[in-house]
Amino acid sequence: MIPVKLTTLAALSSIPADTIIDVRSPTEFTEDHLPGAINLPVLSDAERAEVGTIYAQDSAFRARKIGAALLSANAARHLQGPLADKPGEWQPLVYCWRGGQRSDSFATILDQIGWRVRLVEGGYRSYRTLVVNALYTTPLLHKLCVIEGGTGTAKTRLLEHLREAGAQVIDLEGIAQHRGSLFGGLSQDQPSQKMFESHLATALGHLDPAQTTWIEAESSKIGARLIPPSLWARMCAAPRVELHAPLDARADFLCRAYADLTQDAVTLHRLIDKLRPYHAAETIASWQACGSSGDFATLAARLVSEHYDPRYAKSATRSDTSMRAITLDDLSDATLASAARALTSQTIPA
């Protein structure tokens, strides 16, 4: 076996391994794992809990013996299943929680078969330390430019066009699996905070810090996920481009962007109902009536003008000299693509 010490996040992609194998339990893997890893648990969640209980309450020796039997059975299942077709030149990289018995035992079996096995020193914990250092401890060096604007000004769609125009982009809402508002939940669950940070650190690691990276303005929290402090501090200090568009264009865009909600009256009604702490019952009832009648353009326009815009006006930093305003007559893809090309051709101040 070949021990591998992770010194930087970038070094992970240079390790000569065909497959990264996480041998931790499914719950541990779901919470977070190394980018690109597959889960071949040597102990299931229930088995891990059983062995841990025996270790704490009975005997360390008995726990190791039972654990070894379970590990051997699970290893055999993996060898006869996901690994059955791996050729002799296949090279796996194996890790567990802290580079202990689970990964060492499984790696030993693979090594004895004849595969060239690499083992992560310190396991997942060593990787997690690098993520924390990158997002919590070390100041972020990336040159950011923040796209700001009221609800429905197509900020996320503009990011997509900027990427198509060759610009560097971080899509926070895509990574967090949330569109950043009460109506913003996507069809899949949000990743855990640790998984969110792993994906974010990976995305940042693929970018050139010296080149401008475009990112959408967010609050410090996207759904249930918190933006890590190093990135948040950099976003707060970054120059900004503010989008403006007519109310009817914004309403039309929202109807297209949130088409899933216009087709789900029950969910739409429930989400509007969550705005009761902020508005009179009559206002909520009139919004609900728009949704029930299918008048989604009016509903979107009213939510923007009566709920979102007043809150945006309170939070916006109008005195910021690094803010530039861009007014778009419509929010079609053609207009957004043209705006993206114009932005990528301009010099953004550091």
C-alpha positions as CSV (number, residue, x, y, z in Angstrom):
1,M,0.0,0.0,0.0
2,I,1.1,3.5,-0.7
3,P,0.3,6.2,1.9
4,V,-0.9,9.6,0.5
5,K,-0.7,12.8,2.5
6,L,-3.1,15.5,1.4
7,T,-1.3,18.9,1.7
8,T,-3.6,21.0,-0.6
9,L,-7.1,20.5,-2.1
10,A,-5.5,20.9,-5.5
11,A,-3.2,18.0,-4.9
12,L,-6.2,15.6,-4.7
13,S,-6.8,15.8,-8.5
14,S,-3.1,14.9,-9.2
15,I,-3.1,11.6,-7.3
16,P,-2.8,8.8,-9.8
17,A,-6.0,6.8,-8.8
18,D,-8.7,5.4,-11.0
19,T,-11.3,5.3,-8.2
20,I,-11.6,7.0,-4.9
21,I,-13.3,4.7,-2.4
22,D,-14.9,5.9,0.8
23,V,-15.3,2.9,3.1
24,R,-17.3,4.8,5.8
25,S,-20.9,4.1,6.6
26,P,-23.6,5.4,4.2
27,T,-24.6,8.2,6.6
28,E,-21.1,9.5,7.0
29,F,-20.7,9.4,3.2
30,T,-24.0,11.3,2.6
31,E,-23.0,14.1,4.9
32,D,-19.8,14.7,3.0
33,H,-17.0,12.9,1.1
34,L,-14.0,13.6,-1.1
35,P,-14.9,14.9,-4.6
36,G,-15.7,12.0,-7.0
37,A,-15.6,9.3,-4.3
38,I,-17.9,6.2,-4.3
39,N,-19.2,4.6,-1.2
40,L,-18.2,1.0,-0.5
41,P,-18.9,0.8,3.3
42,V,-17.1,-1.9,5.2
43,L,-19.7,-1.4,8.0
44,S,-23.3,-0.3,7.5
45,D,-24.7,2.3,9.8
46,A,-26.4,-0.4,12.0
47,E,-23.2,-2.5,12.1
48,R,-21.0,0.5,13.0
49,A,-23.4,1.4,15.9
50,E,-23.4,-2.3,17.0
51,V,-19.6,-2.5,17.1
52,G,-19.3,0.8,18.8
53,T,-21.7,-0.3,21.5
54,I,-19.9,-3.5,22.1
55,Y,-16.6,-1.6,22.3
56,A,-17.9,0.9,24.9
57,Q,-20.0,-1.4,27.0
58,D,-18.5,-4.9,26.7
59,S,-15.0,-5.6,25.3
60,A,-12.7,-3.9,22.8
61,F,-11.4,-7.4,21.8
62,R,-14.9,-8.7,21.1
63,A,-15.8,-5.5,19.2
64,R,-12.7,-5.9,16.9
65,K,-13.5,-9.6,16.3
66,I,-17.1,-8.9,15.4
67,G,-16.1,-5.9,13.4
68,A,-13.5,-8.0,11.4
69,A,-16.2,-10.6,10.6
70,L,-18.6,-7.9,9.3
71,L,-15.9,-6.1,7.4
72,S,-14.8,-9.3,5.7
73,A,-18.3,-10.1,4.6
74,N,-18.9,-6.6,3.3
75,A,-15.5,-6.6,1.5
76,A,-16.5,-9.9,-0.2
77,R,-19.7,-8.4,-1.3
78,H,-17.9,-5.4,-2.8
79,L,-15.4,-7.7,-4.6
80,Q,-18.1,-9.8,-6.1
81,G,-20.2,-6.7,-7.0
82,P,-18.9,-3.2,-7.9
83,L,-15.2,-4.3,-8.1
84,A,-15.8,-7.6,-9.9
85,D,-14.7,-6.3,-13.3
86,K,-11.7,-4.2,-12.2
87,P,-8.5,-5.3,-14.1
88,G,-5.1,-5.9,-12.6
89,E,-3.9,-2.4,-13.5
90,W,-6.7,-0.7,-11.6
91,Q,-5.5,1.7,-8.9
92,P,-7.9,2.7,-6.0
93,L,-7.5,5.4,-3.4
94,V,-9.0,4.3,-0.1
95,Y,-10.0,6.3,3.0
96,C,-12.2,6.2,6.1
97,W,-12.8,8.7,8.9
98,R,-9.3,9.1,10.2
99,G,-7.2,6.6,8.3
100,G,-7.8,3.9,10.8
101,Q,-8.8,0.2,10.9
102,R,-11.7,0.4,8.4
103,S,-9.6,1.8,5.5
104,D,-6.5,0.0,6.4
105,S,-8.2,-3.4,6.6
106,F,-10.0,-2.9,3.2
107,A,-6.9,-1.5,1.6
108,T,-4.9,-4.6,2.8
109,I,-7.4,-6.9,1.1
110,L,-7.2,-5.0,-2.2
111,D,-3.4,-4.9,-1.9
112,Q,-3.1,-8.6,-1.3
113,I,-5.2,-9.2,-4.5
114,G,-2.5,-7.4,-6.4
115,W,-4.0,-4.0,-7.0
116,R,-1.8,-0.9,-6.5
117,V,-3.6,0.7,-3.6
118,R,-3.2,4.2,-2.2
119,L,-4.3,5.1,1.3
120,V,-5.2,8.6,2.5
121,E,-3.2,9.5,5.6
122,G,-5.5,10.9,8.3
123,G,-8.6,9.8,6.2
124,Y,-11.5,12.1,5.6
125,R,-10.5,14.3,8.6
126,S,-7.3,15.4,6.8
127,Y,-9.4,16.5,3.7
128,R,-12.0,18.3,5.9
129,T,-9.1,20.2,7.6
130,L,-8.1,21.5,4.2
131,V,-11.6,22.6,3.4
132,V,-12.0,24.4,6.7
133,N,-8.6,26.1,6.2
134,A,-9.6,27.3,2.7
135,L,-13.1,28.6,3.7
136,Y,-12.8,29.6,7.3
137,T,-9.1,30.3,8.2
138,T,-7.3,31.6,5.1
139,P,-8.4,34.9,3.5
140,L,-9.8,34.2,0.0
141,L,-7.5,35.6,-2.8
142,H,-10.0,35.3,-5.6
143,K,-10.9,38.5,-7.5
144,L,-14.7,38.6,-7.3
145,C,-17.4,40.8,-8.9
146,V,-20.9,40.5,-7.4
147,I,-24.1,40.6,-9.5
148,E,-26.8,42.4,-7.5
149,G,-30.4,43.3,-8.3
150,G,-33.9,42.9,-7.1
151,T,-35.9,39.7,-7.3
152,G,-36.6,38.7,-10.9
153,T,-33.8,40.5,-12.5
154,A,-32.3,37.3,-13.9
155,K,-29.1,37.3,-11.9
156,T,-28.6,33.5,-12.0
157,R,-29.4,33.4,-15.7
158,L,-26.9,36.1,-16.4
159,L,-24.3,34.0,-14.6
160,E,-25.0,31.2,-17.0
161,H,-24.5,33.6,-20.0
162,L,-21.3,34.9,-18.4
163,R,-20.0,31.3,-18.2
164,E,-20.9,30.7,-21.8
165,A,-19.0,33.9,-22.7
166,G,-15.9,32.4,-21.2
167,A,-16.0,34.1,-17.8
168,Q,-15.3,32.4,-14.4
169,V,-18.4,31.9,-12.4
170,I,-19.4,30.6,-9.0
171,D,-23.1,29.6,-8.9
172,L,-23.8,29.6,-5.2
173,E,-27.5,28.8,-5.6
174,G,-26.7,25.8,-7.8
175,I,-24.2,24.5,-5.3
176,A,-26.6,25.1,-2.4
177,Q,-29.5,23.6,-4.4
178,H,-31.7,26.6,-3.4
179,R,-32.8,29.7,-5.3
180,G,-32.2,31.9,-2.3
181,S,-35.7,33.0,-1.3
182,L,-38.9,31.6,0.3
183,F,-39.9,30.3,-3.1
184,G,-36.4,29.0,-3.9
185,G,-36.3,25.4,-2.9
186,L,-35.4,23.1,-5.7
187,S,-36.8,19.6,-6.3
188,Q,-33.9,17.9,-4.5
189,D,-32.9,18.4,-0.9
190,Q,-30.1,20.8,-0.1
191,P,-26.7,19.2,0.6
192,S,-25.4,19.2,4.1
193,Q,-23.3,22.2,5.3
194,K,-20.1,20.1,5.0
195,M,-21.0,18.9,1.5
196,F,-21.9,22.4,0.4
197,E,-18.5,23.6,1.6
198,S,-16.8,20.7,-0.2
199,H,-18.4,21.6,-3.5
200,L,-17.7,25.2,-3.0
201,A,-14.0,24.6,-2.1
202,T,-13.7,22.4,-5.2
203,A,-15.3,25.0,-7.5
204,L,-13.0,27.7,-6.1
205,G,-10.0,25.5,-6.5
206,H,-10.6,25.2,-10.3
207,L,-10.6,28.9,-10.8
208,D,-7.7,31.3,-11.4
209,P,-7.7,33.8,-8.5
210,A,-6.1,36.5,-10.7
211,Q,-9.1,36.4,-13.1
212,T,-12.4,38.0,-12.3
213,T,-15.0,35.5,-10.9
214,W,-18.6,36.5,-11.2
215,I,-20.9,35.6,-8.3
216,E,-24.5,36.4,-7.4
217,A,-25.3,38.6,-4.4
218,E,-26.8,36.6,-1.6
219,S,-27.5,37.0,2.1
220,S,-25.1,35.1,4.3
221,K,-27.6,32.1,4.2
222,I,-28.9,30.3,1.1
223,G,-31.8,28.2,2.3
224,A,-30.4,26.4,5.3
225,R,-26.8,26.6,4.1
226,L,-24.4,29.3,5.4
227,I,-21.8,31.0,3.2
228,P,-18.4,30.3,4.8
229,P,-16.7,33.4,6.3
230,S,-13.7,33.7,3.9
231,L,-16.0,33.8,0.9
232,W,-18.5,36.0,2.6
233,A,-15.9,38.6,3.6
234,R,-14.6,38.6,0.0
235,M,-18.1,39.1,-1.4
236,C,-18.8,42.0,0.9
237,A,-15.7,43.8,-0.2
238,A,-16.1,43.0,-3.9
239,P,-17.2,45.5,-6.6
240,R,-20.8,45.1,-7.7
241,V,-22.9,45.3,-10.8
242,E,-26.6,46.0,-10.2
243,L,-29.2,44.9,-12.6
244,H,-32.4,46.9,-13.3
245,A,-35.4,45.9,-15.5
246,P,-39.0,46.9,-15.9
247,L,-41.5,45.3,-13.5
248,D,-43.4,43.5,-16.3
249,A,-40.2,42.0,-17.6
250,R,-39.2,40.8,-14.2
251,A,-42.7,39.3,-13.6
252,D,-42.5,37.5,-17.0
253,F,-39.1,36.1,-16.2
254,L,-40.2,34.9,-12.7
255,C,-43.1,33.0,-14.3
256,R,-40.7,31.2,-16.6
257,A,-38.1,30.6,-13.9
258,Y,-40.6,29.3,-11.4
259,A,-42.8,27.3,-13.8
260,D,-42.7,24.4,-11.4
261,L,-44.6,26.5,-8.8
262,T,-47.2,27.7,-11.3
263,Q,-48.0,24.0,-11.9
264,D,-48.3,23.2,-8.2
265,A,-51.1,25.2,-6.7
266,V,-50.9,23.5,-3.3
267,T,-47.2,24.3,-2.8
268,L,-47.6,27.9,-4.1
269,H,-50.5,28.5,-1.7
270,R,-48.5,27.1,1.2
271,L,-45.5,29.3,0.4
272,I,-47.5,32.5,0.1
273,D,-49.1,31.6,3.4
274,K,-45.6,31.8,5.0
275,L,-45.6,35.5,4.3
276,R,-48.4,36.2,6.8
277,P,-46.1,37.5,9.5
278,Y,-45.1,40.4,7.1
279,H,-48.4,41.4,5.5
280,A,-52.1,42.0,6.2
281,A,-54.5,39.1,5.8
282,E,-56.2,41.0,3.0
283,T,-53.0,41.2,1.0
284,I,-52.2,37.5,1.5
285,A,-55.8,36.6,0.4
286,S,-55.5,38.7,-2.8
287,W,-52.1,37.1,-3.6
288,Q,-53.7,33.7,-3.1
289,A,-56.6,34.6,-5.3
290,C,-54.1,35.5,-8.1
291,G,-52.5,32.1,-7.8
292,S,-55.8,30.2,-7.7
293,S,-57.1,32.0,-10.8
294,G,-53.8,31.3,-12.7
295,D,-52.9,35.0,-13.0
296,F,-49.3,34.3,-12.3
297,A,-47.9,37.4,-14.0
298,T,-50.0,39.7,-11.7
299,L,-49.0,37.6,-8.7
300,A,-45.3,37.8,-9.6
301,A,-45.5,41.6,-10.2
302,R,-47.3,42.1,-6.9
303,L,-44.9,39.9,-4.9
304,V,-41.9,41.9,-6.4
305,S,-43.4,45.4,-5.8
306,E,-45.1,44.8,-2.5
307,H,-42.8,42.3,-0.8
308,Y,-39.4,41.9,-2.3
309,D,-38.5,45.3,-3.6
310,P,-39.2,47.2,-0.3
311,R,-36.9,44.7,1.5
312,Y,-34.2,45.0,-1.2
313,A,-34.3,48.8,-0.9
314,K,-33.6,48.6,2.8
315,S,-30.7,46.2,2.4
316,A,-29.0,47.8,-0.7
317,T,-25.9,49.9,-0.2
318,R,-26.6,52.8,-2.4
319,S,-23.6,54.8,-1.3
320,D,-21.1,52.2,-2.5
321,T,-18.9,53.9,-5.1
322,S,-17.9,50.5,-6.6
323,M,-21.6,49.8,-7.6
324,R,-22.4,50.1,-11.3
325,A,-25.9,50.0,-12.6
326,I,-27.1,48.2,-15.8
327,T,-30.6,48.6,-17.1
328,L,-32.0,46.0,-19.4
329,D,-35.2,46.6,-21.4
330,D,-36.2,42.9,-21.3
331,L,-34.8,39.7,-19.8
332,S,-34.7,37.5,-22.8
333,D,-31.7,35.2,-23.4
334,A,-30.6,37.4,-26.3
335,T,-30.5,40.5,-24.1
336,L,-28.8,38.7,-21.2
337,A,-26.2,37.2,-23.6
338,S,-25.4,40.6,-25.0
339,A,-25.0,42.0,-21.4
340,A,-22.7,39.1,-20.5
341,R,-20.5,39.8,-23.5
342,A,-20.3,43.5,-22.6
343,L,-19.4,42.7,-19.0
344,T,-16.6,40.3,-19.9
345,S,-15.1,42.9,-22.2
346,Q,-14.8,45.5,-19.4
347,T,-12.1,45.8,-16.8
348,I,-13.4,45.2,-13.3
349,P,-11.6,47.1,-10.5
350,A,-9.9,44.9,-7.9
